[in-house]
Amino acid sequence: MSSQAWINLAYLAASMLFIVAFKLMTGPRTAVKGNYLGAAGMAIALIAACCEGPVVERLRAVGSGGLVMVGIAAAIGSVIGAWMALKYPMTGMPQMVALLNGFGGAASTLVAGAELWNMTAAAKSDAPAVAGLAAANLAPWTQFAIATALTGLIGAVTFWGSFVAFAKLEELPRFKQAWTNPNRHWINLGLAVVTLLLIWGLCIYPRSVLLYWLLVVVGSVFGCTLTMPIGGADMPVVICLLNSYSGLAAAAAGFVIDNSVLVIAGSLVGASGLILTAIMCKAMNRSLVGVLFGGLGTTTAANADDVYAGKVKSASAEEIAMVLEGASRVVIVPGYGLAVAQAQHAVRELATALEKRGTTVEYAIHPVAGRMPGHMNVLLAEADIAYEKLREMDDINPTFPETDVAIVIGANDVVNPAARTDPKCPIAGMPILDVDKAKTVVVVKRSLSPGFAGIPNPLFAADNTLMYFADGKKAILDLTAALQKG
């Protein structure tokens, strides 16, 4: 077989590995194997791409230093990736995902820009022949221009939108509050019109490098203005959407450089991101348009003093242990506070102590608990908690009235009954875990501070609620010790 046939075969193998990896990563038992297969597919695709004819010719044109530069770049990227994976704690996974989405968008933008530069330079070196070809058939140049423009736009929006999302997740001072400029929709509309005009201009003048980079600049501003108004409680949806954008940018870049495996991989990421975005919107009972332009968390919340004044009951570890001693069924509700405190292993120890007493222990998982989809599942799996004990919201909600004790650890918005009772509440209509219907609710929190949506939680002042104010990990360890003493 020819060298190109072997390259195509390698691309086919890589694409199949990507598809199988996506399938395996849908389940916790097979997710690690799926990750390995996906990495193997990417390695095969990268090696095959370096063997492509045009790539080999360009490396030869640069000289022996070209291949060395590729190797150095790959080594640097590998070191940075490994460092980020080891450095970031589980609490920082959403931020890391946002950064990786952004880097993917930036890579696509740079690839399309470099290819446009090369195509333009080649056209100028053989101007009469290329002009004749364009006059005879404008389709190749038009298709190239459209693919390049979409890559630059989507990649720029992804890069800067992801960095704004990163800043929001890190709760940096200038980004913690949503951008509520009353003219923001008009600003976004104006930017959208400008991007359409620039795309049209690129289709007419497909060799204009200046128009491309102007489109990238406008897309960068557009990415910031689209993401800045989005409230904190909507960030899980935004992460999914930006993940989809990064895939779409990669797929468009595949059309630019005529690389089939990049088109396939980008399409897989784009489609899966859109599906996950739809699932997250359904879990929050919000439309995608409402997320992007509504600004959850930007409305006025109820006064915390009116909700909590004189109604909050604090309890000690010993008092809560006495309640747990008589419980036959306990449901643990993890939230972002559990991730911050790194309390997943302590939670497992508490569950083990309860199960030794004959208590049934389960875990209630809300689709948007934490800062990204699956955040709580990953944390609990890290502590070797059986996946069968993790129950989804729709499955476990009907059982809360028969639950003796519900222990809420760091969760806030996903257990806030105001979503059901207050139509003016910013999270009104969002499906929640019905922990308030349990016989006794124990809430472990450092303070009465609001969740990411920025509103008080009437659950904390409910008659059947006991507040346990402490660091999540220390609180659970103390509670386990008190239970074992009893």
N, C-alpha and C positions, 0 to 999 in steps of 0.2 A: 504493500500500500504506500501511497505518497505520504509525505510529511503532513500535508494539510488534512488527509484522511485520519491520521493518528490524532491530530489536534482536535478535529471534530468529534472523534470517539472519546477523547478525554473530556471535552465539554459535555457530551451526553452523559458520561459517568458522573461528572460533577453535578449536573442538573438532577440526576436521579438521586444522588446522595442528599441534595438540598431538600427534595420532596419528601424522602423518607425521614430526614431529620425533623422536618416540620411535623410530620405525623407522630413521631416518637416523643416530641416535646409537648404534646398535648396531655401527657400523663406523667405523674410524678415518678413512677417506677422506671420509666424508660427515658426520662428527660436527659439524664447524664449521657446515655448512649447516643441520643439524638444530637447532643452538643458535640460529641466527638466526631460523629459522622458529618455534621455540618462543617466542622473545622477541616476535616479531611477533604471534603468536596471543595472548599475554598482554596486549600493548598494545591489541589490538582488544577483548578481553574487558573490560579496565578501562574503556575509553571507552564501550562499550555499557552496562556496569553503571551508569555515572554518568548515563546517559540513561534509566534505568528510571523509571517513574512514581513509585513510592514514594520513590526516592532524590531525584528532582527536587522532590517535595513537601516533603521534609524540608529540603532545601537552601533552598527558598523560605521555609520557616518560620524558618530561622536568619537569612535575609537574604543580602545580597550577600557578606557575610563568610564564609558557609559554603563557597562555591565557591573563594574565596581560600584558605581553610584546607586544602581538599582539594589545591589546587595546591601549596601550601607543603609539605604532608606528602609529596606525591609527589616534589617536588624534593629534600627532605631524604633521603628513602629512596633516591633515585637516586644522590645524592652519596655516601652511606654505602656503598651497594652497589659503586659504582665504586672507592671508596677501598679497600674490603676486597679487591676483585679484584686491584688493583694492588699493594697493600701486602703481602698474604700471599705468601710464597714457595711453591714447589711442595711443600716439606716440610710446609707448614702447611695444605695442601688438606684433609686429613681433619678437622682442627680446624674449618676454615671450613665444611665440609659439616655437621658436627655443630651449629655455631651456626645455620646457615640452617635446618636441620631444626627446631631449637628455636624460632626466630622464627616459622616457619610454624605450629607448634602454638600459640604464644602468640596469634598473630593470630586463629586460629580460635576460641580460647577467648574473646577479647575481643569478637569479632563476635557470638557466641552470647549472651554476657552482655548486650551492648547491645540485641540484638533482644528478649531476654526482658524487659528493662527497658521497652522501648517498648511491647511487647504488654501488659505488666501495666498501664502507665500508660493505654493506650487502653481497656483493660477497665474500669479504675476510673472513667474519664470517662463511660462509658456502661454502668454496672453492671447495670441491669435488663435491657437488650437482650442483653448478652453472657451474663448468667446464664441467660436463657431459651434462648439458642442452645446453651449448654453442656448444659443439661438435656435438650434435644432430641437433641443429637448430641455425645457426648464425644470422638469419634474425632479431630477436628482438634486439639483441645487435647492429647490423649494423644500423638498423633504428634509434635506440636511439642515436648512435654516430653521424650519419649524422644530425639529428635534433639538437643535442647539439652543434655540430660544427657550423652549420649555425646560430643558435641563438647567440652564442658567437661572431662570426664574424660580423654579421649584427648589433647586439647591440653595439659592440665597435665602429664600423664605425659611427653609428648613434650618439652615445654619444659625441665623440670627434669632428665629423663633425659639429654637432649642436653647440658645444661651439665655434668653429671657426666662424661659421655663426653668433652667438651672438656677438662675438668680432668685426666682420666686420660691423654688423648693428649698434653697439655702436660706431663705427668709432674709436676704440682704436688705438693709434699711430702705434703699430707694426703690426696691421692687416688691416689698412685702405687701403694700397696698395696691389694689387694682387701679389702673389709669382710668379715671372717670371723666375725662374731658368731654363736655357735651357735644363737641364738634367732631368726636373721633370717627363717627360713621361717615361723615362727609369727607374727612381726611382719607379714610380707607377707600371710599368710592373714587376720590380723585386719583389716588395711587393706582387703583385697579384700571382706570381709564388710561393712565400714562403707560402702564405695562402693556396693555392691548395695542396702543399706538406704536410702542417700541417693537413689539413682536411683528406687527404689520410692516414696520420699516425694515426689519431684518429679512422678511420674506421678499421685499422689493430689492433690497441691497444685501444679499446673503454673504457678501465678503466684508461687510463692515464690522471690524473688530470693535470700533468705538461704540456702535449701537449696542453690541453685545454687553460690553462692560457697563454702559449706562443702564441697561436692563438689570444687570446684577446689582448695581447700586440701588436702584428703585426697589427691586425685590428685597434687598436687605432691610430697607426702611419699612417696607410692607410687612416683612416678617416680625419686626419689632412692634409695629402698631396693631397687628392682629393679635399678638399674644399678651401685650401689656394690660389690656382691659380685662382679661379673664381672671375671675376670682380664684382664690386658693383652692376652694372645694372642687373646682372643675379641673384641677391639674391632672388627675389620672386620665381623663378623657383627652386632654391636650397631648399628653405623652404618647398615647396610642395614635393620635392623628399625625403628630410629627414623625412617628415611626413609619407611618404609611407614606408620608411625604418623602422621606429619605429613600424608600423603595421605589417610588415613582420617579424620583430624580435619577436613581441608578438605572432604571429601565430605559428612560429617555437617553441617558448617556450611552447605553448599549446600542441604541439606534444610531447615535452620532458616530461611534467608532466601529459600527457593524460587528458587534460582539454578541453572539447569541446567548451565551451563558449569563452575561450581565443582564440581558433583557429578561431571561427566565428568573434569575435570582431577585431582581428588582421587582418583577411582577408578583412573585410570591410574598415578598415583604410588604409591598403596597397593598395587596389584597388582604393579607392577614391583619395588617394594621387597621384597614377600614372595617373589617369584620369585628375586631376587638373594640374599635371605637363605637360601633353600633351597639355592642353588648353593654359597654359602659354607659352609654346614653340611656339605654333601657333600664339599667340598674339604678340610675339616678332620676328616671322619669322625666328626662329632658331631651329636647331635640338638639341635633348638632348645630342648627342655626342659633338656637337659644344659648348654647354653650359659647359659640364663637362671638356672638353679638349681644347676648343678654347681660353677661357680667354677673354671675352668681357671686354672692358675698359682697356686692357693692351697694346693697340697699341698707336702710337703717334697721338695726337690730333692736330687740326689746332691751330694756334697762336691766342689768344684772341684779341690782339691788332689789328691784320689784320681784324678781323671780326667786332669789335666794333668801332674802331677809328673814331671819329667825326660823327658817324651816330646815336648814341643813343639819343632819345628825352625824357626828363624827364617832368613830368606833376604833378600838384598839385591836391588835392582833389576837389577843386572848379572847375578846368578846366575839370576834368573827369566828374564831376556832370553835367556840361553843355552838354557834349556829351551824357550822359545817359538820359537827359531830352527829347531829341528828338528821342530816340530809341524805336522801337516797339517790337523788339525781342532781348533778351540778353541771352547769354549762359555763364554759370559759369563753369570754368574748375578747379577743386580742385587737389591739389598735396600734396606732403609730407610737404611742407612749411605751408600749412593750418593746418596740424596735429600738427606741432611743435608749431605754434602760438595759437593753440586751438581756431581757428577763426570760427568754424562751426556755432556757435550760432549767431555771428555777421553777417555771410553770410546770415543766414535766415532772420535777420532783414533787411538787404539790399534788399533781394528778396521781402520781404513784402512791403517795401517802393516803389519798382518799380512796383509791381503788383497793388498797389493802384492807380498808374498813368495809368493803363491799359496796362502795358508792359508785354509781355509773357516772363517768365523766366524758363530756363531749365538748367540741369546740364549734362555736358559731362564727362563720366566715361571711362577712359582707363583701360584695364584689369590688367595692372601692375603698375598703379599709386600708389605711396606710397612705402611701403616696404614689402607688402604681398598681395595676392589676396583678394579683397573685402575690403581693408583698407578704401578707400574713402566711400564706401557704408555704412560701420559701423559708420564712423564719422558723415555723414549727417543724418543717421537714428537717431543718438543720439540727434541731434538738431530738431527732429520731422519734417524733410523735407519729403514730400510725395514721396514714392518710384516711383510713376508714372512719376515724373519729372526727375528722373535719367535715362539718355539714354546712351546706350552702343555705343562704337566707330563706329561700322559698321552702326548703325542706324542713328547717328547724323552727321556723316561726310558729307553726300551729302547736308545737310542743311546749312553748314557754309557760302557759298556764299550769302545766303539770311539773314544772321545774321548781325544785325546792330553793336552790340558790343559783343566781346568775352572777358570775364574777367578771366585771368589766375592767380590763387593764389597759388604760391609756386611750381607749376609744371614746369618741365624743359625738361628732356629727352623725355617725352611722347608727347611734342609739338614741338620738334626740327625738322625743315624742312630739316636739313642736312641728315636725314635718307632717304629722297627721292632724294636729289640732289647730294650728295657726295658719290660716290661708295667706296671711301677710308676711309670713316668715320667708327668708331667702331660700330655704330648702323645702318649702311647702310642696308636698306631693312626692318627694323623694322616698322610695321604699326604704324602710329601716328595719333593724333587728328589734323585735318586740320584747326586749328585755324587761321593760316596765311591767309586763304582765306576769313575771315570775313572782313567786311568793316572797322572796327576799332578794334584793339586789345589793351587791357589794361593789362599789366603784373605787378603784385604786388610781389615784391621781396625786400629783404634787400639790395642786391648788385647784381653785375653781375657774382657772383661765379658760377661755373659749377655745373651740377647735379651729380647724382651718377655715371654716365658714365665718368665724368671728361672731358667733351668737351664743347667748347663755343656754344652758340645758336644763329644762324643768325636771328631768329625771333625778338630778342631784338633790332636789328638794322634795322628792316624792315620799309619801309615808312609809313605803316599804324599802327605802334605800338607806344604806349605811355607807358613809364616806370614809375611806381609809387614806389619809393624806401622808404620802411617803413616796420615795423613789420606787419605781415598779419592781426592780429586782430585789432590793432590800425588803420591801413590803411582803413579797411572796415568800422569801426565805424565812422571815420572822413568822409569817403565818404558818408555814410548814412546821417550823420548830414548835410553835405553840400547839399545833394539832397533834404532833407526835408526843408531846408531854402529857396531853390529856388522855 
